């Protein structure tokens, strides 16, 4: 790790809370109820983001290659595991909830991906260069 290390726990939790509120509001506006599948999706993205950000930051050092490898592996793991979760959820939920769930899932995937990337870029910029 590097000096001035800040844990991603609080930022991920705060971002997840904002995403939860936005999801609840969007569902309410469109006439859908905020139910367990949406909470599961939000919980999944909060947990996987926290785990991957912590794991990726530990690879930061004087050589950037281990960090880049972890970043790329993290992207692949998050994508594949998320697709498996989406497939399972779509098979379990009622047909009327499948489309809103898939839409929310895709949007949440993108915003959490953007958040994680922005967090890591911000952390890289704050690292003193040797």
C-alpha positions as CSV (number, residue, x, y, z in Angstrom):
1,X,0.0,0.0,0.0
2,X,1.0,3.6,-0.2
3,X,1.3,6.5,2.2
4,X,-1.9,8.4,2.8
5,X,-4.0,5.3,2.3
6,X,-7.7,5.8,2.7
7,X,-10.0,2.9,3.0
8,X,-12.7,2.6,0.3
9,X,-15.3,1.4,2.9
10,X,-16.9,4.8,3.7
11,X,-17.0,6.1,0.1
12,X,-18.4,2.8,-1.2
13,X,-21.1,2.8,1.5
14,X,-22.0,6.4,0.9
15,X,-22.2,5.8,-2.9
16,X,-24.3,2.7,-2.3
17,X,-26.7,4.7,-0.1
18,X,-27.0,7.3,-2.9
19,X,-27.6,4.5,-5.5
20,X,-30.2,2.9,-3.2
21,X,-32.1,6.1,-2.9
22,X,-31.9,6.8,-6.6
23,X,-33.1,3.2,-7.4
24,X,-36.0,3.5,-4.9
25,X,-37.0,6.8,-6.4
26,X,-36.8,5.6,-10.0
27,X,-38.8,2.5,-9.2
28,X,-41.4,4.6,-7.3
29,X,-41.8,7.0,-10.2
30,X,-42.2,4.2,-12.7
31,X,-44.8,2.4,-10.5
32,X,-42.6,-0.6,-9.4
33,X,-42.0,-1.6,-5.8
34,X,-38.5,-1.7,-4.3
35,X,-38.3,-5.4,-3.4
36,X,-35.6,-7.9,-2.4
37,X,-34.1,-8.5,-5.9
38,X,-33.2,-4.8,-6.1
39,X,-31.8,-4.8,-2.6
40,X,-29.8,-8.0,-3.6
41,X,-28.4,-6.2,-6.6
42,X,-27.4,-3.1,-4.7
43,X,-25.8,-5.3,-1.9
44,X,-23.9,-7.3,-4.5
45,X,-22.5,-4.2,-6.2
46,X,-21.5,-2.7,-2.9
47,X,-19.8,-5.8,-1.7
48,X,-18.0,-6.7,-4.9
49,X,-16.9,-3.0,-5.3
50,X,-15.5,-2.9,-1.8
51,X,-13.7,-6.2,-2.1
52,X,-12.2,-5.4,-5.5
53,X,-11.1,-1.9,-4.6
54,X,-9.4,-3.1,-1.5
55,X,-7.7,-5.9,-3.4
56,X,-6.6,-3.7,-6.3
57,X,-5.2,-1.0,-4.0
58,X,-2.9,-3.5,-2.3
59,X,-1.1,-4.1,-5.6
60,X,0.0,-0.5,-5.9
61,X,3.7,0.0,-5.6
62,X,6.7,1.3,-7.6
63,X,5.8,-1.0,-10.5
64,X,2.4,-0.4,-12.0
65,X,2.1,-3.7,-13.8
66,X,0.8,-5.8,-10.8
67,X,-1.9,-3.1,-10.2
68,X,-2.9,-3.1,-13.9
69,X,-3.2,-6.9,-13.9
70,X,-5.4,-6.8,-10.8
71,X,-7.5,-4.0,-12.3
72,X,-8.1,-6.1,-15.4
73,X,-8.8,-9.3,-13.5
74,X,-11.2,-7.3,-11.3
75,X,-13.1,-6.1,-14.4
76,X,-13.5,-9.6,-15.7
77,X,-14.5,-11.1,-12.4
78,X,-17.0,-8.4,-11.7
79,X,-18.5,-8.8,-15.2
80,X,-18.8,-12.6,-15.2
81,X,-20.0,-12.9,-11.6
82,X,-22.6,-10.1,-12.3
83,X,-23.9,-11.9,-15.4
84,X,-24.3,-15.1,-13.4
85,X,-26.2,-13.2,-10.7
86,X,-28.4,-11.4,-13.3
87,X,-29.2,-14.7,-14.9
88,X,-30.2,-16.3,-11.6
89,X,-32.3,-13.3,-10.6
90,X,-34.1,-13.1,-13.9
91,X,-35.0,-16.8,-13.6
92,X,-36.3,-16.4,-10.0
93,X,-38.3,-13.2,-10.2
94,X,-41.8,-12.9,-11.7
95,X,-41.9,-12.2,-15.4
96,X,-43.4,-8.7,-14.8
97,X,-40.3,-7.7,-12.8
98,X,-37.7,-9.1,-15.1
99,X,-37.4,-6.0,-17.4
100,X,-37.2,-3.4,-14.7
101,X,-34.7,-5.6,-12.8
102,X,-32.5,-6.1,-15.8
103,X,-32.6,-2.4,-16.6
104,X,-31.7,-1.4,-13.0
105,X,-29.0,-4.1,-13.0
106,X,-27.3,-2.7,-16.1
107,X,-27.5,0.9,-14.9
108,X,-26.1,0.0,-11.5
109,X,-23.3,-2.1,-13.0
110,X,-22.3,0.9,-15.1
111,X,-22.4,3.5,-12.3
112,X,-20.5,1.2,-9.9
113,X,-18.0,0.5,-12.6
114,X,-17.5,4.3,-13.1
115,X,-17.3,4.8,-9.4
116,X,-14.6,2.2,-8.9
117,X,-12.6,3.4,-11.8
118,X,-12.8,7.0,-10.6
119,X,-11.8,6.0,-7.1
120,X,-8.7,4.1,-8.4
121,X,-7.7,7.0,-10.7
122,X,-8.1,9.4,-7.9
123,X,-5.9,7.2,-5.6
124,X,-3.3,6.8,-8.3
125,X,-3.0,10.6,-8.7
126,X,-2.5,11.1,-5.0
127,X,0.4,8.6,-4.9
128,X,3.8,10.3,-4.7
129,X,6.0,9.4,-7.6
130,X,9.4,7.8,-6.9
